[in-house]
C-alpha cells in the first residue's frame, strides 16, 4: 500500500467536508518526521493557510475531527499546525517489509523518467596524464548519478569528455620522435609519456628550437597529418589502457569517449552562428561574447592565434549532444573551481536563444586533499588512483585476515571492501564539501564507513542463512517495538531519498541513508533475538532482516559499492 496516497485521500476528503475545498499536490506535502513521537507521517497545515485564510492550528483541528481511526490509521494528533498520523504498527511494518521483499533490487525505482535522456559528462580525464585522486570524485559522483537516474526510468549517456586537445601534445610528439620509442611507451605506459613531456621542458630551456618543433607537430595534428595522428592516437590508446585498469577496479563504464578533439570540425558552425546573431565581439584580436550585463567576464571563443579555448569546444559538444541524444538534462560533473567557465558558456547558449540552456547543469564538487595536505603536481605531492586502490585492498585484506581468517574467497572480499571503502568515503559528504582522505577514517569498521555498512549487510545475510526456510507465516505484531519500527521507518524513506538524490544530483543522501539503515538495524539486532521458539514471530523478524539486507544492497549498488554476503 502507498501510505502517502492513502493518507492524502483521507485529507482530501476532510478538506471537502470541512471547507468545501480541494487542493492539489497533497501527497507531496506529507513528511516523514525524524522523531517518531511526531507520528509516522505529518501533514503541515501551513501549506493551506493562505488558500483557506485560517491559521494552521485551526485547520489541523478541523481536519483531525474528520479523520477517524481505521484499519490503517491508529490515531491523528494536532501539534502546532501539523496533523500527525500514527499508523497501526503491525500493518505499517508488514506493508513496507513485504514491499521491499517483493520489489527486491527494484525497490525505490520508478518509471517517472519515462526514458528521457540524461547526458552525464564525468571523469573526463586528460591524455598522457596518469589517473590521480583528483579525478576520483567526478568519476564516482558521475557513476552514482548514472545509476540513480536509471533507477528512476531515465536513459543515461555516460560521456568521458577526454582532454585530448592542446599544444602540449605537439611537444610530446616532438619529444617522442627525439627520445622515445614504441617499446618504451608500450612498456612504460602513461608514465613514459609524462617523462617525455618533462624532458621536453627541461631540454627546451637550453634549446629553444624545440619549442618550434613542438608547435610544428601541433600544427600537423591540427592539419590531420597521418604521422602526427598515428603517434597521437598511440598516446591516447596508452592513456586509456592505463585508465581502463582503474575503471575496472571501480566498476565504472562509459557510453562515449568523445573528447575535445572530437569537436575539431564541429566548432566553426557555432562560431558562425554566434557571428550571425551579433554576439561575437572583437577584443584585442580575439573574439569573445560579452557578458558584462550578466556580471561576468567575457566568454573567450576564438583566441588571437585562431586557437579555440575549451568553452568553444564545450559549446560545440553541447550542440552535438542536443542533436544526437536530445537530452532532457546535460550534466557536467566537474570541480567547483570551474564554476565560472560553465556559467559563462551556459549563458552564451541562452543568449543564442536556445531554451534548453536551462537543461545544462554544472554538478560541482569540492577538492580532495590527502592526509591533511593539498595535492600538488608541481610540488610532487600526487596520489595515483591505482596505487591508492591497491593499497586499500591490501589494508582490507589485512583486516580480514585478522577478523575472519577462515573466510572463503578472501581476495574477492578484500577487493570489494577496500575499493568500496574508498568510494563510500568519497560519496559520504555533500559533494560541494572538500574532502580530506585519511586512511584511519576510510577503513574504520566501526565508523560511518563503507566497511561498517557492508559488515551490517553481511551480518543480515548470515542471520538469513542460519534461519533457513520460514516454517510459519510471519506475525508482524512481533515488530511492534521501538527499534524494529525505526528500521521500518528507514526502509519506508528510501524511495523518497532516491528521488531527492536525483533532483539534487546528490548521491551522498544515499550514502548517508545506508549508515542510518545499518545503525538502526544494528540497534535492533543488539536488543532483540531474531530466531526464537515462536516460529511466526521469528518469521516476521527474519523478513525484516531480509528487507534490510536487500535495501542496503540496492542503496550501495546505486552509489557503486558492492555488498559481499560474507566478511
Ligand atoms: N578534462 C578536464 C579536467 O580534467 C575536465 C573536463 C570536464 N568536462 C567538460 N566538458 N568541460 O579538468
Boltz pocket constraint, residues with backbone or C-beta under 6 A from the ligand:
constraints:
  - pocket:
      binder: B
      contacts: [[A, 121], [A, 123], [A, 124], [A, 125], [A, 126], [A, 161], [A, 162], [A, 163], [A, 310], [A, 314], [A, 332], [A, 333], [A, 334]]
      max_distance: 6.0
